[in-house]
Amino acid sequence: MATPEAITAPTGGTGGPEITEEQRAANLLEAQNKAAALFVDFEKNLLRAGVSEKTLTEEIYQLGKDKYNVRTHWHRRLVRSGPHTLAMFNDNTPDRIIEEDDILYVDLGPVFEKYEADFGRTFVLGNDPIKIALRDTLEPLWYRIKDAFDTADDTVTGEQMYDIACKLTAEAGKKYGWKYGNVFCAHLVGDFPHERIPKDMITLYMTKGNHLPVRSVDKKGRKRYWILEIYLRDEERGYAGFFEQILNI
């Protein structure tokens, strides 16, 4: 859910000679796999009720530092629970104690060996069937949108992909009234592009107004990699769910 404005500090480029496209993809995938492992550790060892969002955020940082040698996060670490899950990325919410029957999501941007990951997952404490249904809808929906991307031709634009994401989300959320909850459904990721790119909220995102093909290359002629986000809002019940990972590797 991050935006260029969300960067906490610049972190530098990869430096050195250009690497192959295959190696770039492998590095980004490795970073994501490490982020996924970090999330497994979080769910197993840290996730619990009775602790504040701020405390969990600090514990995640320490876990990443101690076990995965993560020293930098390219965007601020987010743990949001209950009604805070309805907030947008740049919103500031007060600290909140996670409750026994809560829904929460974690959104991290850890950097591994100068390559960014951007990874988000939703968790449910307790047995609320609708919260569980929302959580369990996210990943299959993500893959339906990915399938639409994979089968689209090379002219598919950022706006068209956003429209597809909203349409498929409406279909998936029809039973409970869930809706797509953001103004974009994907953003770029890579080997530290974010402190150098302009604050362009159109062409660097899959969103309304982006009429550029999403499979176009960057200024260096390299493939552009996208993070696809799913953000399901349940306005009636007062919470949301979130899921994100690399779209096109």
C-alpha positions as CSV (number, residue, x, y, z in Angstrom):
1,M,0.0,0.0,0.0
2,A,3.1,2.2,0.0
3,T,3.7,5.3,-2.0
4,P,6.9,7.2,-2.8
5,E,5.9,9.8,-0.2
6,A,6.0,7.0,2.4
7,I,9.8,6.5,2.2
8,T,11.4,7.0,5.6
9,A,14.9,7.5,4.3
10,P,16.8,7.1,1.1
11,T,18.9,4.0,1.0
12,G,21.1,4.1,-2.0
13,G,21.4,2.1,-5.3
14,T,22.8,-1.3,-6.1
15,G,26.1,0.2,-7.5
16,G,28.6,-1.8,-9.6
17,P,28.1,-3.2,-13.1
18,E,24.7,-3.9,-14.5
19,I,23.4,-7.4,-13.8
20,T,21.3,-9.6,-16.1
21,E,17.6,-9.5,-16.1
22,E,17.5,-13.0,-14.9
23,Q,19.6,-12.1,-11.9
24,R,17.5,-9.1,-11.1
25,A,14.4,-11.3,-11.1
26,A,16.1,-13.9,-8.9
27,N,17.2,-11.3,-6.4
28,L,13.7,-9.8,-6.1
29,L,12.2,-13.3,-5.7
30,E,14.8,-14.2,-3.1
31,A,13.9,-11.0,-1.2
32,Q,10.3,-11.9,-1.3
33,N,10.9,-15.4,-0.1
34,K,12.8,-14.1,2.9
35,A,10.0,-11.7,3.6
36,A,7.5,-14.6,3.5
37,A,9.7,-16.5,6.0
38,L,9.7,-13.5,8.2
39,F,6.0,-13.5,8.2
40,V,5.8,-17.1,9.1
41,D,8.1,-16.4,12.1
42,F,5.9,-13.4,13.0
43,E,2.7,-15.5,13.0
44,K,4.3,-18.3,15.0
45,N,6.1,-16.4,17.6
46,L,4.8,-12.8,17.8
47,L,1.1,-12.6,16.8
48,R,-1.1,-12.4,19.9
49,A,-3.8,-10.4,21.6
50,G,-3.2,-8.0,24.4
51,V,-0.2,-6.2,22.8
52,S,-0.2,-2.9,21.1
53,E,0.3,-2.3,17.4
54,K,3.4,-0.3,18.2
55,T,4.9,-3.0,20.2
56,L,4.3,-5.6,17.5
57,T,5.9,-3.3,15.0
58,E,9.0,-3.0,17.2
59,E,9.1,-6.7,17.7
60,I,8.9,-7.3,13.9
61,Y,11.8,-5.0,13.4
62,Q,13.9,-6.8,16.0
63,L,13.0,-10.2,14.5
64,G,14.0,-9.1,11.0
65,K,17.3,-7.6,12.3
66,D,18.3,-10.6,14.4
67,K,17.3,-13.5,12.2
68,Y,17.3,-12.0,8.7
69,N,19.9,-9.2,8.9
70,V,17.3,-6.6,7.8
71,R,18.7,-3.2,8.6
72,T,16.5,-1.1,6.3
73,H,12.8,-1.0,5.4
74,W,12.0,1.1,2.3
75,H,8.7,2.1,3.7
76,R,7.5,2.3,7.3
77,R,6.4,-0.9,8.9
78,L,2.6,-1.1,9.4
79,V,0.6,-3.2,11.9
80,R,-3.0,-2.2,11.8
81,S,-5.9,-3.9,13.6
82,G,-9.6,-3.6,13.9
83,P,-11.0,-0.3,12.7
84,H,-7.4,0.9,11.9
85,T,-7.4,-1.5,9.0
86,L,-9.6,0.9,7.1
87,A,-7.0,3.7,7.2
88,M,-4.9,4.5,4.1
89,F,-1.1,4.0,4.2
90,N,-0.2,7.6,4.8
91,D,-2.9,8.1,7.5
92,N,-1.6,8.3,11.1
93,T,-3.6,6.2,13.6
94,P,-3.2,6.2,17.4
95,D,-1.7,3.1,19.0
96,R,-4.2,0.4,19.7
97,I,-4.2,-2.8,21.8
98,I,-5.0,-5.9,19.7
99,E,-8.0,-7.7,20.9
100,E,-8.9,-11.4,21.3
101,D,-11.2,-11.4,18.3
102,D,-9.4,-9.0,16.1
103,I,-8.5,-8.9,12.4
104,L,-5.2,-7.2,11.5
105,Y,-2.8,-6.9,8.7
106,V,1.0,-6.4,8.5
107,D,2.6,-4.5,5.6
108,L,6.4,-4.6,5.4
109,G,9.0,-3.3,3.0
110,P,12.2,-5.1,4.1
111,V,15.4,-4.7,2.1
112,F,17.6,-7.8,1.6
113,E,21.0,-7.3,0.0
114,K,19.9,-4.0,-1.6
115,Y,16.7,-5.5,-3.1
116,E,13.3,-4.6,-1.9
117,A,10.5,-6.8,-0.8
118,D,7.0,-5.5,-0.3
119,F,4.8,-8.0,1.4
120,G,1.5,-7.9,3.2
121,R,-0.8,-10.4,4.9
122,T,-4.0,-10.4,7.0
123,F,-4.4,-12.4,10.2
124,V,-7.5,-13.2,12.3
125,L,-7.5,-13.9,16.0
126,G,-10.5,-15.8,17.2
127,N,-13.3,-17.5,15.2
128,D,-15.4,-14.8,13.6
129,P,-16.6,-16.4,10.4
130,I,-16.9,-13.2,8.3
131,K,-13.4,-12.0,9.3
132,I,-12.0,-15.5,8.4
133,A,-13.9,-15.4,5.1
134,L,-12.5,-12.0,4.3
135,R,-8.9,-13.2,5.1
136,D,-9.4,-16.4,3.0
137,T,-10.8,-14.4,0.0
138,L,-7.7,-12.3,-0.4
139,E,-5.1,-14.8,-1.8
140,P,-7.4,-16.5,-4.3
141,L,-8.6,-13.0,-5.5
142,W,-5.0,-12.0,-5.9
143,Y,-4.3,-14.9,-8.2
144,R,-7.5,-14.2,-10.2
145,I,-6.2,-10.7,-10.9
146,K,-2.7,-12.2,-11.7
147,D,-4.3,-14.6,-14.1
148,A,-6.0,-11.7,-15.9
149,F,-2.7,-9.9,-16.1
150,D,-0.9,-13.0,-17.4
151,T,-3.4,-13.6,-20.1
152,A,-3.7,-9.9,-21.2
153,D,-1.9,-8.8,-24.3
154,D,1.1,-6.4,-24.1
155,T,-1.0,-3.3,-24.6
156,V,-2.8,-3.7,-21.3
157,T,-2.6,-0.4,-19.4
158,G,-2.4,0.5,-15.7
159,E,-5.9,1.9,-15.8
160,Q,-7.2,-1.3,-17.4
161,M,-5.6,-3.4,-14.8
162,Y,-7.0,-1.3,-12.0
163,D,-10.5,-1.7,-13.6
164,I,-10.0,-5.4,-13.7
165,A,-9.0,-5.5,-10.1
166,C,-12.1,-3.6,-9.0
167,K,-14.4,-5.7,-11.1
168,L,-13.0,-9.0,-9.8
169,T,-13.0,-7.7,-6.3
170,A,-16.7,-6.7,-6.6
171,E,-17.5,-10.2,-7.8
172,A,-15.6,-11.8,-4.9
173,G,-17.0,-9.5,-2.3
174,K,-20.6,-9.5,-3.5
175,K,-21.9,-11.8,-0.7
176,Y,-20.7,-9.6,2.1
177,G,-20.6,-6.2,0.3
178,W,-16.8,-6.0,0.3
179,K,-15.2,-3.5,-2.1
180,Y,-11.8,-2.7,-3.5
181,G,-10.3,-0.2,-1.0
182,N,-7.6,1.8,-2.7
183,V,-7.0,4.2,-5.6
184,F,-4.4,1.9,-7.2
185,C,-3.9,-1.8,-7.3
186,A,-0.2,-2.1,-8.0
187,H,3.1,-0.1,-7.8
188,L,6.7,-0.6,-8.9
189,V,9.3,-2.4,-6.9
190,G,13.0,-3.1,-7.5
191,D,16.6,-2.4,-6.5
192,F,15.9,0.8,-4.7
193,P,14.1,2.9,-7.4
194,H,11.9,4.7,-4.9
195,E,14.2,7.4,-3.6
196,R,15.0,8.4,-7.2
197,I,11.6,8.3,-8.9
198,P,9.4,11.4,-9.0
199,K,6.2,11.7,-7.0
200,D,4.3,10.4,-9.9
201,M,1.0,8.8,-8.6
202,I,-0.2,7.9,-12.1
203,T,2.4,6.3,-14.5
204,L,4.2,4.4,-11.7
205,Y,1.0,2.8,-10.5
206,M,-1.8,0.7,-11.9
207,T,-4.5,3.3,-11.4
208,K,-7.0,5.5,-13.2
209,G,-5.3,7.8,-15.7
210,N,-2.4,5.5,-16.4
211,H,-2.7,4.8,-20.1
212,L,0.8,3.4,-20.5
213,P,1.3,-0.4,-21.1
214,V,2.3,-1.9,-17.8
215,R,4.7,-4.2,-19.6
216,S,6.8,-1.3,-20.9
217,V,10.4,-1.0,-19.8
218,D,12.1,1.6,-17.6
219,K,14.5,4.3,-18.8
220,K,17.4,1.8,-18.8
221,G,15.5,-0.6,-21.0
222,R,14.9,-3.0,-18.1
223,K,11.8,-4.9,-17.2
224,R,9.6,-3.2,-14.7
225,Y,8.4,-5.3,-11.7
226,W,5.0,-4.7,-10.1
227,I,3.6,-5.3,-6.6
228,L,0.0,-6.3,-6.9
229,E,-2.1,-5.3,-3.8
230,I,-5.5,-6.6,-2.8
231,Y,-7.3,-4.4,-0.3
232,L,-10.8,-5.5,0.7
233,R,-12.9,-3.1,2.7
234,D,-15.9,-4.1,4.8
235,E,-17.4,-0.7,5.5
236,E,-20.5,-2.1,7.3
237,R,-18.6,-4.1,9.8
238,G,-15.7,-1.6,10.1
239,Y,-12.6,-3.4,9.0
240,A,-10.5,-4.4,6.0
241,G,-8.0,-7.0,4.8
242,F,-4.8,-6.7,2.8
243,F,-2.6,-8.9,0.7
244,E,0.4,-8.0,-1.5
245,Q,3.4,-9.6,-3.3
246,I,5.2,-9.4,-6.6
247,L,3.0,-9.8,-9.7
248,N,5.2,-10.5,-12.6
249,I,8.0,-12.9,-11.6
